Amino acid sequence: MKYDVKKVVFQGYSDVADDIIGDISHHFGSDVGIYVVTHVNSAQFEYKFEIYMQDKILNRFHRGMVRRLGSVKPNFDSVIPQYWPRTLVNYAPNVAAEMADGQFDPEAVFVPLENTWRKNLYTNILAAVRSPKVQTVYTVNWPTELERITQLSKVRLIGYQRGVDLLATMGGVSVVLAATLAECQPMTQLEAFAVGTPCLTGPLGIEELDGHEITRLSEVGRVDNPGVIASALGQLVDLRRQDPAGLRQMLRDYLASRHAIAHDRYMEFLEL
C-alpha cells in the first residue's frame, strides 16, 4: 500500500461507510484492520435508522471485516454484547488557545439544541429564562408555542451555527446549556470546554472523570426539572463572573486529564 495504512477507524456509521468497509476488505483483506466506534445510545433506537445501522455493523463484524466495535456510551456492551466492554473517551476539538481567553458576556447563555424530545430544548430554555442571573438566552431553535405559557423576552433566535461561528458564540457567553434527556459524550460540551466556557449536561456516567470538580459543577441530576438546571446554571454563572481565570484553568486541567485517558483508551482499543 502506498501510504502504509494499517488501521482504519470509522466514527459513526452510514450506508456509505458500510460500502467503504466492503471495498477496503475486498481490496486489502486482513492487511488493514477496521474498527467501528458508535456514538448512539439505546434511547435513540426509536429512530429505526439507528437500529438498521447497528445491524449493518454487526453483519460486517460477524463476517470478519471489522476487528473491534467500540462505543463512547458507558456499558454499551449491555445493549449489544459484541461491543468492546471499555468506554472510549472523546477528545475535545483542537482550537487556538486565544479562543479560550476572549471576552464574554457574563449575563448571556447559549442553548445549541434541536427542538426534539430527547434534546430537551424547552426545559433548558425555561431554566435559563427563569434564572435572575441571565439576561440573554441565545438559541439555535425556537421552543415552539412556549411563549403561550411563559415570558420569552430574554430569548434571541440566532439560527444554526457551525465551525468558527459556533465556537465564537460559545466563547462569547457565560455558560452553554445542553442538559439533554439521553446522551453519550456530547460534542457540544467538548466544544464549549475547548473555548473556555462551562457547559451543563445531564449525568454522563464516565467514571474515569467523575472525580473532577468540573464534572460535579456541570452535570445535572434532574434534567426534566428547570429549577434544578437553573440552580446549577446560577452556580456556574457566579463562578465564571467571580473567578474567570480559575475556571479556565479548571477546564484546562480537566481537558488534559481527559485527553490522557482518551489516548490510552484508544491505544488499547486499537491494539497498539
Disulfide bonds with the S-S distance in Angstrom:
none
